[in-house]
Amino acid sequence: MIRLHHVPGSRSFRVLWLLEELGLPVELRLWSLTDGGLRSAEFRALSPGARVPALEIDGRAIFESGAIVEYLCETRGRLAPAPGAPDRADFLEWLHYAETQATILQNLNFHHIFLRPESARSVAMTRLDTRRLALSLQALETRLEQRDWLLGDFSAADCMMGFNTDAIFRFLARADYPATAAYCARAAARPAFGRALARGGASTIYGADFYEMPDG
């Protein structure tokens, strides 16, 4: 039995998408970001940081999306270069760079959406994190100008990074990053992505298609 603890629109989608790519059956346990359930003793026993994803598999629970993705690739199907393969280091770099970028996106979600009252939001930090996101995207854009997927062929690193792209284009203009915009569309067109979205539910985080950088 594989059980994924999931919040629609969260980083746990990366794992659900990968499970669909690998053709693995999974039981979903849905949680909310707003009802306090993630801070419960029950959930913190699975994920001490009180964050999804948590994956119950092989008689234990694993937390952190990057660790889960690596574990699934090692134990359930490749979708990743084997240790020692020439592109293994590239795979690991992009796998973990996706989380570096997701941290910036998380900050922007707080700046634009979650912090209450709005007077608690910092215009200076919002502008700084928007610039940090743009800087992080330059490397991805350059990489994707030369290939369809991060390693050429689709890999689990694309489940990690591809998840970010919808959020990226809530804060940066698609027209400025055509290679990444095309990558986002290719990811969304994959059948496994569609199945994961249908099972896991669409994001309820964003109330707007685009969030302008504030003046000031």
VOBA-1610 file (N, C-alpha, C; in pm, whole numbers, padded with zeros to 5 digits, always signed):
BEGIN
Met+00084-00119+00000Met+00000+00000+00000Met+00089+00125+00000Ile+00055+00220-00085Ile+00120+00350-00088Ile+00012+00453-00057Arg+00037+00536+00044Arg-00059+00642+00080Arg+00012+00776+00074Leu-00045+00868-00002Leu+00011+01003-00015Leu-00077+01101+00061His-00016+01178+00147His-00084+01285+00218His-00068+01412+00134His-00181+01471+00096His-00182+01566-00015His-00272+01685+00016Val-00227+01802-00027Val-00309+01922-00030Val-00318+01967-00176Pro-00439+01985-00231Pro-00449+02029-00370Pro-00370+02156-00395Gly-00293+02155-00504Gly-00215+02272-00543Gly-00084+02289-00471Ser-00052+02197-00380Ser+00072+02208-00303Ser+00182+02123-00366Arg+00299+02124-00301Arg+00413+02050-00353Arg+00392+01899-00353Ser+00291+01851-00281Ser+00261+01708-00286Ser+00214+01666-00425Phe+00172+01763-00509Phe+00134+01729-00646Phe+00252+01669-00722Arg+00373+01713-00691Arg+00491+01656-00757Arg+00494+01505-00742Val+00467+01459-00621Val+00473+01316-00592Val+00356+01243-00657Leu+00237+01300-00651Leu+00122+01238-00714Leu+00144+01225-00865Trp+00197+01328-00927Trp+00227+01324-01070Trp+00328+01214-01100Leu+00434+01205-01022Leu+00534+01101-01045Leu+00474+00961-01029Leu+00391+00943-00928Leu+00326+00812-00909Leu+00243+00775-01031Glu+00175+00873-01089Glu+00098+00847-01211Glu+00191+00816-01328Glu+00302+00885-01339Glu+00398+00856-01446Glu+00452+00713-01433Leu+00471+00668-01310Leu+00525+00534-01285Leu+00417+00426-01287Gly+00291+00467-01296Gly+00182+00370-01300Gly+00160+00298-01169Leu+00185+00367-01057Leu+00173+00304-00926Leu+00039+00340-00861Pro-00033+00242-00807Pro-00156+00273-00736Pro-00125+00345-00606Val-00209+00441-00570Val-00185+00519-00449Val-00319+00555-00386Glu-00323+00550-00255Glu-00437+00600-00178Glu-00406+00743-00138Leu-00503+00832-00159Leu-00484+00973-00124Leu-00551+01004+00009Arg-00480+01075+00094Arg-00538+01133+00215Arg-00528+01285+00198Leu-00644+01350+00187Leu-00647+01493+00161Leu-00645+01572+00291Trp-00568+01681+00290Trp-00558+01772+00403Trp-00585+01914+00355Ser-00606+02004+00449Ser-00628+02145+00420Ser-00514+02228+00477Leu-00486+02338+00410Leu-00386+02432+00462Leu-00441+02519+00574Thr-00573+02525+00589Thr-00632+02629+00673Thr-00705+02579+00797Asp-00727+02449+00811Asp-00807+02403+00925Asp-00724+02355+01044Gly-00592+02366+01035Gly-00506+02327+01146Gly-00468+02180+01149Gly-00522+02101+01056Gly-00494+01957+01058Gly-00348+01923+01039Leu-00276+02002+00961Leu-00135+01972+00938Leu-00051+01992+01063Arg-00104+02065+01159Arg-00031+02086+01285Arg-00069+01984+01392Ser-00155+01891+01356Ser-00199+01791+01453Ser-00088+01693+01484Ala-00097+01629+01599Ala+00003+01528+01636Ala+00003+01413+01537Glu-00115+01379+01485Glu-00124+01270+01387Glu-00039+01300+01264Phe-00054+01420+01210Phe+00021+01450+01088Phe+00168+01476+01117Arg+00199+01543+01228Arg+00339+01572+01258Arg+00419+01445+01286Ala+00351+01337+01321Ala+00422+01208+01334Ala+00469+01157+01199Leu+00405+01204+01091Leu+00444+01165+00955Leu+00541+01267+00894Ser+00520+01394+00924Ser+00601+01502+00867Ser+00625+01605+00976Pro+00739+01602+01042Pro+00761+01687+01159Pro+00756+01836+01131Gly+00778+01875+01004Gly+00766+02016+00969Gly+00624+02061+00943Ala+00526+01968+00959Ala+00384+01999+00940Ala+00356+02046+00798Arg+00421+01979+00701Arg+00404+02016+00561Arg+00383+01890+00478Val+00300+01903+00374Val+00292+01796+00275Val+00402+01820+00172Pro+00444+01710+00105Pro+00391+01576+00111Pro+00450+01492+00225Ala+00374+01390+00260Ala+00426+01276+00335Ala+00378+01152+00261Leu+00465+01056+00246Leu+00432+00934+00173Leu+00453+00814+00263Glu+00347+00737+00284Glu+00359+00611+00358Glu+00385+00499+00258Ile+00498+00432+00274Ile+00543+00332+00178Ile+00645+00241+00247Asp+00641+00114+00215Asp+00741+00019+00265Asp+00751+00021+00419Gly+00637+00038+00485Gly+00636+00029+00630Gly+00686+00151+00704Arg+00698+00264+00635Arg+00744+00387+00701Arg+00684+00507+00630Ala+00706+00625+00685Ala+00665+00750+00623Ala+00790+00827+00581Ile+00783+00888+00463Ile+00891+00972+00412Ile+00833+01111+00390Phe+00905+01214+00432Phe+00864+01351+00405Phe+00970+01419+00320Glu+00937+01536+00266Glu+01016+01617+00173Glu+01003+01563+00031Ser+00951+01647-00058Ser+00920+01601-00194Ser+01044+01552-00269Gly+01157+01620-00253Gly+01278+01575-00323Gly+01322+01437-00277Ala+01318+01413-00146Ala+01356+01282-00093Ala+01261+01174-00142Ile+01132+01204-00144Ile+01033+01107-00190Ile+01055+01074-00337Val+01078+01176-00418Val+01101+01153-00561Val+01224+01066-00583Glu+01333+01097-00514Glu+01452+01012-00528Glu+01424+00869-00485Tyr+01353+00852-00374Tyr+01325+00717-00323Tyr+01240+00638-00423Leu+01137+00701-00478Leu+01053+00631-00574Leu+01131+00591-00699Cys+01219+00679-00744Cys+01298+00646-00863Cys+01395+00531-00835Glu+01444+00523-00714Glu+01539+00417-00680Glu+01470+00283-00655Thr+01345+00286-00611Thr+01280+00161-00568Thr+01165+00116-00655Arg+01107+00208-00736Arg+00986+00172-00807Arg+00995+00191-00959Gly+01101+00247-01009Gly+01109+00270-01153Gly+01201+00386-01178Arg+01272+00384-01284Arg+01382+00478-01296Arg+01338+00622-01315Leu+01291+00661-01430Leu+01263+00801-01459Leu+01372+00892-01402Ala+01492+00836-01392Ala+01608+00910-01340Ala+01733+00836-01384Pro+01841+00908-01411Pro+01967+00840-01443Pro+02016+00760-01323Ala+02073+00645-01349Ala+02127+00562-01241Ala+02248+00630-01177Pro+02275+00603-01050Pro+02398+00654-00989Pro+02519+00616-01074Gly+02604+00714-01098Gly+02722+00692-01181Gly+02701+00724-01328Ala+02575+00743-01372Ala+02548+00778-01511Ala+02597+00921-01538Pro+02635+00950-01663Pro+02692+01083-01692Pro+02601+01199-01656Asp+02469+01181-01668Asp+02379+01293-01639Asp+02315+01284-01500Arg+02370+01198-01414Arg+02315+01187-01279Arg+02329+01319-01202Ala+02443+01384-01212Ala+02463+01510-01140Ala+02366+01617-01190Asp+02341+01622-01322Asp+02244+01717-01376Asp+02105+01690-01318Phe+02068+01563-01311Phe+01939+01525-01255Phe+01926+01576-01112Leu+02027+01552-01031Leu+02020+01593-00890Leu+02019+01745-00876Glu+02096+01813-00959Glu+02097+01960-00954Glu+01957+02016-00977Trp+01891+01973-01087Trp+01761+02029-01121Trp+01654+01982-01024Leu+01665+01860-00975Leu+01571+01809-00876Leu+01567+01902-00755His+01683+01943-00706His+01690+02023-00585His+01681+02173-00614Tyr+01718+02214-00733Tyr+01697+02354-00771Tyr+01549+02388-00772Ala+01466+02289-00805Ala+01321+02312-00803Ala+01273+02354-00665Glu+01336+02300-00561Glu+01295+02337-00425Glu+01349+02475-00387Thr+01467+02509-00433Thr+01518+02645-00413Thr+01419+02746-00470Gln+01374+02719-00590Gln+01279+02809-00656Gln+01144+02808-00585Ala+01100+02691-00539Ala+00970+02682-00471Ala+00969+02762-00341Thr+01082+02775-00276Thr+01089+02855-00154Thr+01062+03002-00185Ile+01114+03049-00296Ile+01086+03188-00337Ile+00937+03203-00368Leu+00880+03105-00438Leu+00737+03110-00468Leu+00653+03110-00341Gln+00694+03032-00243Gln+00624+03030-00115Gln+00626+03169-00051Asn+00741+03235-00056Asn+00749+03371-00002Asn+00652+03464-00074Leu+00645+03453-00206Leu+00555+03540-00283Leu+00409+03509-00252Asn+00378+03383-00228Asn+00241+03350-00187Asn+00206+03420-00055Phe+00300+03422+00038Phe+00276+03494+00163Phe+00259+03644+00138His+00349+03702+00058His+00344+03846+00033His+00211+03888-00031His+00164+03810-00127His+00047+03850-00206His-00085+03799-00151Ile-00084+03687-00077Ile-00210+03618-00047Ile-00232+03596+00102Phe-00136+03536+00171Phe-00164+03479+00303Phe-00148+03576+00419Leu-00056+03671+00408Leu-00034+03760+00523Leu-00155+03850+00546Arg-00203+03851+00669Arg-00316+03933+00709Arg-00280+04006+00839Pro-00318+04133+00851Pro-00382+04217+00750Pro-00284+04254+00638Glu-00336+04310+00532Glu-00250+04345+00420Glu-00141+04444+00459Ser-00166+04522+00562Ser-00065+04618+00608Ser+00059+04549+00661Ala+00048+04417+00691Ala+00165+04342+00739Ala+00258+04303+00624Arg+00212+04319+00502Arg+00293+04280+00386Arg+00397+04387+00355Ser+00515+04340+00317Ser+00626+04431+00288Ser+00641+04449+00138Val+00624+04572+00093Val+00644+04601-00049Val+00788+04572-00089Ala+00882+04610-00004Ala+01024+04590-00036Ala+01056+04442-00051Met+01006+04357+00039Met+01034+04214+00030Met+00962+04150-00088Thr+00842+04198-00119Thr+00771+04146-00236Thr+00850+04174-00362Arg+00900+04296-00375Arg+00978+04332-00493Arg+01109+04252-00497Leu+01172+04234-00380Leu+01298+04159-00376Leu+01275+04014-00417Asp+01170+03950-00365Asp+01147+03810-00399Asp+01101+03793-00543Thr+01033+03892-00599Thr+00999+03885-00742Thr+01125+03891-00826Arg+01219+03975-00788Arg+01347+03981-00861Arg+01425+03851-00842Arg+01420+03793-00722Arg+01489+03665-00699Arg+01427+03554-00785Leu+01295+03556-00799Leu+01230+03456-00884Leu+01273+03473-01029Ala+01278+03596-01076Ala+01322+03621-01214Ala+01465+03572-01234Leu+01550+03595-01137Leu+01688+03549-01148Leu+01693+03396-01153Ser+01614+03331-01069Ser+01614+03184-01069Ser+01562+03128-01201Leu+01474+03203-01265Leu+01413+03153-01389Leu+01507+03168-01509Gln+01604+03257-01500Gln+01696+03274-01613Gln+01770+03145-01645Ala+01814+03073-01541Ala+01887+02947-01563Ala+01796+02843-01627Leu+01670+02836-01582Leu+01576+02740-01639Leu+01545+02774-01784Glu+01524+02901-01812Glu+01495+02944-01949Glu+01610+02907-02042Thr+01732+02931-02001Thr+01848+02897-02083Thr+01855+02747-02107Arg+01831+02670-02003Arg+01834+02523-02016Arg+01730+02474-02116Leu+01611+02530-02110Leu+01501+02481-02193Leu+01503+02536-02334Glu+01585+02633-02361Glu+01603+02678-02499Glu+01670+02571-02584Gln+01735+02476-02519Gln+01815+02375-02590Gln+01751+02237-02589Arg+01641+02216-02515Arg+01583+02082-02502Arg+01438+02093-02453Asp+01360+01988-02477Asp+01220+01988-02433Asp+01206+01967-02284Trp+01293+01882-02228Trp+01287+01848-02085Trp+01424+01874-02024Leu+01431+01876-01893Leu+01555+01918-01827Leu+01675+01834-01865Leu+01654+01704-01887Leu+01764+01616-01925Leu+01757+01575-02071Gly+01669+01633-02148Gly+01645+01590-02285Gly+01521+01505-02290Asp+01526+01385-02231Asp+01408+01302-02213Asp+01341+01337-02081Phe+01211+01312-02073Phe+01136+01340-01950Phe+01193+01259-01834Ser+01203+01321-01717Ser+01251+01253-01597Ser+01175+01303-01476Ala+01200+01241-01363Ala+01135+01283-01239Ala+01173+01425-01200Ala+01287+01475-01247Ala+01322+01614-01220Ala+01219+01709-01280Asp+01155+01667-01390Asp+01052+01751-01451Asp+00924+01752-01367Cys+00897+01645-01291Cys+00785+01649-01197Cys+00811+01751-01088Met+00935+01758-01043Met+00971+01857-00940Met+00962+01998-00995Met+01025+02023-01109Met+01033+02159-01163Met+00905+02199-01235Gly+00844+02104-01307Gly+00724+02138-01382Gly+00611+02186-01293Phe+00605+02134-01171Phe+00503+02181-01076Phe+00516+02331-01051Asn+00638+02383-01050Asn+00659+02524-01017Asn+00601+02620-01120Thr+00589+02574-01245Thr+00572+02671-01353Thr+00439+02744-01349Asp+00331+02678-01305Asp+00204+02750-01295Asp+00217+02867-01199Ala+00279+02843-01084Ala+00296+02950-00985Ala+00391+03058-01037Ile+00496+03018-01106Ile+00591+03116-01159Ile+00519+03222-01241Phe+00426+03176-01326Phe+00361+03269-01417Phe+00241+03340-01353Arg+00224+03323-01222Arg+00136+03413-01147Arg+00209+03543-01113Phe+00342+03540-01118Phe+00422+03655-01073Phe+00514+03711-01181Leu+00543+03634-01284Leu+00627+03679-01395Leu+00553+03656-01526Ala+00576+03742-01624Ala+00503+03737-01751Ala+00552+03621-01838Arg+00459+03540-01885Arg+00494+03428-01973Arg+00570+03475-02097Ala+00529+03588-02151Ala+00590+03635-02276Ala+00739+03661-02262Asp+00786+03685-02141Asp+00928+03712-02118Asp+01012+03585-02111Tyr+00945+03469-02100Tyr+01016+03342-02084Tyr+00953+03235-02174Pro+00968+03249-02306Pro+00895+03161-02398Pro+00933+03014-02385Ala+01058+02984-02358Ala+01099+02843-02348Ala+01036+02778-02225Thr+01033+02851-02113Thr+00971+02796-01993Thr+00820+02788-02008Ala+00758+02885-02076Ala+00614+02879-02100Ala+00578+02757-02184Ala+00660+02727-02285Ala+00635+02608-02367Ala+00653+02480-02285Tyr+00751+02481-02198Tyr+00774+02367-02108Tyr+00654+02345-02017Cys+00600+02451-01963Cys+00481+02444-01879Cys+00366+02379-01955Ala+00347+02418-02080Ala+00240+02362-02160Ala+00265+02214-02191Arg+00389+02176-02218Arg+00421+02035-02244Arg+00392+01950-02120Ala+00429+02003-02004Ala+00404+01929-01880Ala+00255+01907-01859Ala+00176+02012-01876Ala+00032+02003-01854Ala-00037+01911-01954Ala+00027+01889-02070Ala-00031+01803-02173Ala-00003+01655-02150Arg+00084+01623-02056Arg+00115+01481-02032Arg-00006+01411-01969Pro-00041+01292-02018Pro-00157+01221-01961Pro-00146+01199-01812Ala-00026+01166-01762Ala-00010+01143-01619Ala-00035+01270-01539Phe+00003+01385-01592Phe-00025+01513-01527Phe-00176+01532-01516Gly-00246+01506-01624Gly-00391+01521-01623Gly-00459+01428-01524Arg-00411+01303-01517Arg-00468+01209-01421Arg-00443+01255-01278Ala-00321+01303-01251Ala-00288+01350-01117Ala-00374+01471-01079Leu-00395+01561-01173Leu-00476+01679-01145Leu-00621+01639-01118Ala-00673+01542-01195Ala-00811+01497-01175Ala-00828+01430-01039Arg-00728+01354-00998Arg-00736+01284-00870Arg-00711+01377-00752Gly-00610+01461-00765Gly-00566+01541-00650Gly-00637+01672-00633Gly-00701+01722-00738Gly-00773+01848-00728Gly-00688+01967-00767Ala-00752+02066-00823Ala-00683+02187-00866Ala-00651+02276-00746Ser-00554+02362-00765Ser-00514+02454-00659Ser-00627+02550-00625Thr-00642+02575-00497Thr-00736+02678-00451Thr-00661+02796-00389Ile-00529+02798-00408Ile-00447+02902-00346Ile-00468+03037-00415Tyr-00473+03036-00548Tyr-00467+03161-00622Tyr-00606+03211-00658Gly-00631+03336-00625Gly-00757+03398-00663Gly-00744+03488-00783Ala-00624+03499-00838Ala-00600+03583-00955Ala-00506+03509-01050Asp-00520+03540-01179Asp-00431+03480-01277Asp-00290+03538-01267Phe-00282+03665-01228Phe-00151+03731-01222Phe-00151+03833-01109Tyr-00038+03839-01038Tyr-00021+03933-00926Tyr+00087+04033-00964Glu+00049+04158-00976Glu+00143+04263-01014Glu+00240+04291-00899Met+00363+04325-00936Met+00457+04370-00836Met+00410+04505-00781Pro+00404+04521-00650Pro+00350+04646-00596Pro+00444+04764-00619Asp+00385+04881-00622Asp+00463+05004-00632Asp+00524+05035-00494Gly+00628+05113-00498Gly+00687+05155-00370Gly+00832+05118-00361
//
